[in-house]
Amino acid sequence: RAAFEDRGWLALKDLLTPTEVTALETAFDEVVAIQPVRPTQVVQWTMARQKHPAFDAHLNHRLWPRLAALLGVEGLQLLQDVLLFKPAGSVAPIQWHRDHSYTGYVTPDRVFSVRLSLTDATPSSGCLEVISGSHRWPIDMGLSVGADRLGEDVLKRLPADLARQAQAARAAVTLSAGGVSVHHCKTVHGSFANTTTTDQKVIVCHVFDTRCRLERSRLPLGATDLHFPTDAAGHLCETRFPALRGELSPERDA
């Protein structure tokens, strides 16, 4: 937990068993097979749990209570789940950004991105890269909630002192298949070309501390209570943003 608070990210090995990775990758491939994908692009499909039962079942995985304990929260809820597909040879980058730019309607900023790697992730395959400590930068990078694409590279807008820090603090988050990384919503991150002959497949879950509340004034025009239902205290309802309580796995936890 101390390392996460200091760096704003962690890489955790072997949280998924080989059997679990195979099942999720098979489901991932079934989704990809019915989607048009250009070889040079990076594709993200939202609402993963609605695209295949395997992704919905994964919300009961044992890793969620373990991550909650690591992050020092009482519990986690799912804000959004995404399938991220970077085909072999794809040169399209995901520019440096903060997830807070589009999750900033949840307050306080106890929002985290959990990446479940179904294939080996390395710098040459376009793995996640982060700027360690950037979640503590005392600058406002603005919000673009509801945008259909990321804005420009945020590192280009940094003052000179932070730009120098960013270069020194850049780190590649390498993972083997079955590994998981987690980063804070204000950690600056991106990913770049996949120069290998292997597709990169990742499930990204944006999750938040169950004690967070909705800041409705930060939502885009047209957002309704139907899309963002809350209880009387302003907490997002589990009916639409499910709690990630997890279950024990006989294979790993017996």
C-alpha positions in Angstrom: 0.0 0.0 0.0 2.8 2.4 0.8 4.4 1.7 -2.6 1.2 2.4 -4.3 0.6 5.7 -2.4 4.1 6.8 -3.3 4.2 5.8 -7.0 0.6 5.8 -8.0 0.8 2.3 -9.5 1.7 -1.3 -8.8 2.3 -4.5 -10.9 1.0 -7.7 -9.3 2.1 -11.1 -10.7 0.0 -14.2 -11.2 -3.3 -13.1 -9.8 -5.0 -15.1 -12.5 -4.4 -18.8 -12.9 -3.5 -20.2 -16.3 -7.0 -21.8 -16.5 -8.7 -18.4 -15.8 -6.5 -16.7 -18.4 -7.3 -19.2 -21.0 -11.1 -18.9 -20.4 -11.0 -15.1 -20.5 -8.8 -15.0 -23.6 -11.2 -17.4 -25.4 -14.1 -15.1 -24.5 -12.0 -12.1 -25.6 -11.3 -13.7 -29.0 -15.0 -14.4 -29.5 -15.7 -10.7 -29.1 -12.9 -9.7 -31.4 -14.0 -12.1 -34.1 -17.3 -10.3 -34.7 -15.8 -6.8 -34.6 -14.2 -4.9 -37.5 -10.6 -4.1 -36.5 -8.0 -2.4 -38.7 -4.5 -3.9 -38.1 -3.0 -0.5 -37.3 -5.5 0.7 -34.7 -6.0 0.2 -31.0 -9.6 -0.7 -30.1 -11.5 -0.4 -26.8 -14.9 -1.9 -26.3 -16.8 -0.7 -23.3 -19.4 -2.6 -21.2 -17.3 -5.8 -21.5 -19.6 -7.6 -19.0 -22.4 -7.3 -21.4 -20.5 -8.8 -24.3 -19.7 -12.2 -22.8 -20.7 -14.1 -19.6 -17.1 -14.8 -18.8 -16.5 -11.1 -18.2 -19.5 -10.7 -16.0 -18.5 -13.8 -13.9 -15.1 -12.3 -13.4 -16.7 -9.5 -11.3 -16.9 -12.2 -8.6 -13.2 -13.0 -8.8 -11.1 -13.3 -5.5 -8.8 -10.5 -6.6 -11.3 -7.7 -5.9 -11.3 -8.0 -2.0 -7.6 -8.4 -2.1 -7.2 -5.2 -4.1 -9.6 -3.4 -1.8 -7.4 -4.3 1.2 -4.3 -3.3 -0.7 -5.8 0.1 -1.6 -7.1 0.7 1.9 -10.8 0.9 1.0 -13.8 -0.7 2.5 -14.9 -2.0 -0.8 -14.8 -1.4 -4.6 -17.5 -0.9 -7.2 -17.2 -1.1 -10.9 -17.5 2.1 -12.8 -16.7 0.8 -16.3 -15.1 -2.3 -17.8 -13.3 -2.2 -21.2 -11.7 -4.7 -23.5 -8.5 -3.2 -24.9 -7.2 -4.8 -28.1 -3.8 -3.8 -29.6 -3.2 -6.0 -32.7 0.3 -7.2 -33.7 2.0 -4.4 -35.6 -0.4 -1.7 -34.4 1.3 1.7 -34.4 -1.5 3.7 -32.9 -0.6 5.2 -29.5 -2.8 5.9 -26.5 -1.5 9.3 -25.6 -0.3 10.3 -22.2 -3.4 11.2 -20.1 -5.1 10.9 -16.7 -8.2 8.7 -16.3 -9.5 11.4 -13.9 -10.2 13.6 -17.0 -13.2 11.3 -17.8 -14.0 9.8 -14.3 -13.8 13.1 -12.4 -17.6 13.0 -11.7 -16.7 10.6 -8.9 -15.5 12.3 -5.7 -13.2 12.1 -3.9 -10.7 10.8 -6.5 -10.4 7.3 -5.0 -10.8 5.8 -8.5 -8.4 3.2 -9.8 -7.8 1.4 -13.1 -7.1 -2.3 -12.9 -5.6 -3.9 -16.0 -5.9 -7.7 -16.3 -3.3 -8.8 -18.9 -4.3 -11.9 -20.9 -1.1 -11.8 -22.9 2.5 -10.9 -22.0 2.8 -7.1 -21.9 6.3 -5.6 -22.7 7.6 -2.3 -24.0 7.8 -3.9 -27.5 4.2 -5.0 -27.4 3.0 -1.6 -26.3 2.5 -2.2 -22.6 1.2 0.3 -20.2 3.7 3.1 -19.4 3.3 5.4 -16.4 4.9 8.5 -14.9 5.6 7.5 -11.3 4.4 10.0 -8.7 2.3 12.0 -11.2 -0.8 11.4 -9.2 0.6 13.8 -6.6 1.2 16.6 -9.1 -0.5 19.8 -7.8 -2.0 20.8 -11.2 -5.4 20.7 -12.7 -5.4 18.9 -16.1 -9.1 19.6 -16.6 -12.1 17.3 -17.3 -13.5 15.9 -20.5 -16.2 13.7 -19.2 -18.3 12.2 -22.0 -15.6 12.8 -24.7 -15.5 10.0 -27.3 -11.7 10.2 -27.6 -8.6 11.2 -25.6 -7.3 14.7 -26.0 -3.8 15.7 -26.8 -0.7 14.4 -25.0 -0.9 16.0 -21.5 2.9 16.0 -21.1 3.0 18.7 -23.8 1.2 21.1 -21.4 3.4 20.7 -18.4 5.6 23.4 -16.9 9.3 22.9 -17.5 10.1 21.5 -14.0 7.4 18.9 -14.2 8.4 18.0 -17.7 11.9 17.2 -16.5 10.4 15.1 -13.6 8.2 13.2 -16.0 11.1 12.1 -18.2 13.0 10.8 -15.2 9.9 9.0 -13.7 8.7 7.2 -16.8 8.4 3.5 -16.3 7.1 0.5 -18.4 4.7 -1.8 -16.5 5.7 -5.3 -17.8 3.4 -8.2 -17.0 3.2 -11.9 -17.9 -0.2 -13.3 -18.9 -2.2 -13.5 -15.7 -0.6 -10.4 -14.1 -2.5 -7.4 -13.0 -1.6 -3.7 -12.7 -3.4 -1.0 -10.8 -2.9 2.7 -11.1 -4.6 5.8 -9.5 -6.9 7.9 -11.7 -4.5 10.8 -11.6 -1.4 8.8 -12.6 -0.3 10.0 -16.0 0.0 7.0 -18.3 -0.2 5.9 -22.0 0.9 3.1 -24.3 2.5 2.9 -27.7 3.2 0.7 -30.7 3.0 -3.0 -30.6 6.0 -4.1 -32.7 5.6 -7.8 -32.0 3.8 -10.5 -33.9 1.4 -11.1 -31.0 -1.8 -9.3 -30.3 -2.1 -7.6 -26.9 -5.3 -8.3 -25.0 -6.2 -6.5 -21.8 -9.3 -6.2 -19.6 -9.4 -2.8 -18.0 -11.7 -2.2 -15.0 -12.2 1.3 -13.7 -13.2 0.9 -10.1 -13.9 3.2 -7.2 -14.1 3.3 -3.4 -17.7 2.5 -2.3 -17.6 5.6 -0.1 -17.2 7.9 -3.1 -20.2 10.1 -4.2 -21.4 11.4 -7.5 -20.7 15.0 -8.3 -23.6 15.5 -10.7 -22.5 19.0 -11.8 -19.5 17.4 -13.5 -21.6 15.1 -15.7 -22.1 16.0 -19.4 -25.4 17.5 -20.6 -28.0 14.8 -21.1 -26.8 12.5 -18.4 -29.8 11.3 -16.4 -30.6 9.6 -13.2 -31.3 6.5 -15.3 -27.6 6.3 -16.2 -26.2 7.5 -12.9 -28.7 6.4 -10.1 -27.7 7.3 -6.6 -29.0 6.7 -3.1 -30.0 9.5 -0.7 -26.4 10.1 0.3 -25.2 10.4 -3.3 -23.5 7.1 -3.6 -23.7 5.4 -7.0 -26.2 2.5 -6.8 -25.0 -1.1 -7.1 -27.8 -1.9 -9.5 -25.8 -0.2 -12.2 -22.3 0.0 -10.7 -21.9 -3.5 -9.1 -20.0 -4.1 -5.9 -16.9 -6.3 -6.5 -17.0 -8.5 -3.4 -15.2 -11.6 -4.9 -15.3 -15.2 -4.0 -12.6 -17.7 -3.0 -11.2 -19.9 -5.7 -10.9 -23.7 -5.0 -7.9 -23.8 -7.4 -5.9 -21.1 -5.6 -7.4 -20.6 -2.1 -8.5 -24.1 -0.9 
